[in-house]
Amino acid sequence: MRLTQEQYDKAKPMHANQEMVRAMLDGRKTQTRRPIPEKVMADMRIAQQIGEVSDFYDTGYLQKGDESYIIDFARYQPGDIIYIKETWLLYNHIGTYNGKSPKEMPKDLGIGYKADELDEDTLFTWRHSNHMPKWASRLFYEIKAVHVAQSDKGIWEFVYEIERILK
């Protein structure tokens, strides 16, 4: 599937570390997990008090209807398009654009990605994924499904089933 302009315009950011990006590039990543924010869990405790959901956060078990209620609070929903923000750099044959914001940078420069295991001794400055603009992202995904699960450490998470879209 190819990314349309409308999908690109509506894409939401998601951060990924280098290991996750490598798994995505290799096609080994079909889902990603994100902890349910504490604010949402606080809302779930209130919802439990008024009978909207069970006390799953204490018992560790979801009851019928809990998951569909909780999923409404997920940041990403089925059909959403996400773009992956990763550690990156800009370079060209003239020099760097250090000190400029991503909005000020020309979009035709070479882009390097730390997940590609580029030489750590580079003369260029790595930019944190927080500062990666959408146009520099190489990975776009569609959220196919959202589930709720508890991690091995007991943390409740949103589990996003994802499918890659070619840019």
N, C-alpha and C positions, 0 to 999 in steps of 0.2 A: 504494500500500500504506500502511496506517495502522499506527502504532506501538502495540503492545499493552502492557499494564502489565508483563507478564513480560519483554518486550524492553527496556522502559525500565529495569526493575530490574537487568538484566544488562548494560546498555550500559557500554562502556569509553570513557574519554576519549581524544581526539586533538586536538592543538593545530593551529591554522591561522592564518596571517597574514591581513591585511586583503585583499590581492590574491586569495588562495585563496578566502576567504569570498565575495568578490564573484563569482568564477567559479562557485562552488557555487550561489549564489542565482540566477545567470543560467542555470543548467543546463548550463554548459560544462565542468564538472569531472566526469569519469567514472572517474578514477583518481587516486591520490595515491602518491607515492614517499617512502620513508623509508630513510635509510642503514642498512645492516646494522650493528648495534652491534659495536664492536671486540671485546667479550667473545665474541660469536658467531663472529666471524672467527678469533679465537684457538682456539675449539673446532673450527672447520673445519680449521685447520692440524693439530691433533691427529688429527682424523678422517682427514685425508689420509695422515698417517704410518702409520695402521693399515689403510689401504686402503678406507675407507668412502666417500670422495669423491676426485675428481681434484684436481690442483693448479691449479684454476680461478683462484684469486686471483693466481697468478703468470702463467699463460698468457693470462688474459682470456677463456677459453672454457669453457663448461659442457659436461661430458660427460654421456652418458646416465645417469640416476639421480641426478645431482648436485642438480638443482633440487628434486625431491621430498624429498630428505634435508634440504636447507637450509630449505625452507619449514616444516618441523616446528619450527624455532627462531623463526619469526616471532611477533611480539607478538599480531597479529590473524590469525584463521583464517576461512576461508569460513563464513558463517552468523553470525559475530559482529556485534553491533550496536555502532556507535560514535556518540558525540555529540561535536560540534565545540566546542572551547573557544576563545573569541576575546576580544579586548579589549572591555570592556563597562563600563557604569555603571548605577547605580540613581538614579532621581529620582522625585519626586512634588511635589504642590503645597505641602507643608508644609516640606520641606527634604531634606537628604541623610542618609544613614546612614553617613557616613564614620567610620572607627574601629571599626566593628562587623564581625565576621566574617560571611561569607555565610550561615552556619548561623543567625545571630541575626536576620537580616533577614526581614521579612514577604515572602511570595511574591507579593503582589498589587500591588507597586509597579511603576511604569513602568521598563522596561529599555531602555537605549540601547546601540547597537552601533557601535563606531568604524568598521567597514567600511561603514556606511551614510553615511559622510562627514558626520557631524553637525558642527555648528559647533565648531571647535577652541577657541573662546573660552568654552566652557560654564563655568558656575559649579560644575559637579559634577566629581568626581574620577574619572578613568578608572581602572579596575581591570585589572590584568594578567590575561591568560587563565589563568594558573596558579590564580587565585582564583575562577574561574567555576564555580559549582555546576551540577550536572546540570539542575536545574529552570530555570535561566536560559538554557540552550542552546536555540537555535531550529533547529538542524540535526542530524538523525539520519540515519545511513546503515547499510546492510547491506553487509558485505564479501562480494562475490560470488565473487572469485577472488584468489589470491595467486601472483605470479610473482617470479622473481629476474632482475635485469638489471644491466648495468654502465652507469653514467652516462657522459656525454661526458668527464667529468673523471677517469674510471677508478675511480669509487667504486661498490662493489657495493651494490645497493639492493633492498629489498622493494617490489614494485609491487602496490598494492592496487586491484583493480577494485571500485568502489563504486556503490551505487544508493540514491537518497534515499528515506527513509521519512517520511511526513507525521506530525507530532506530534499 
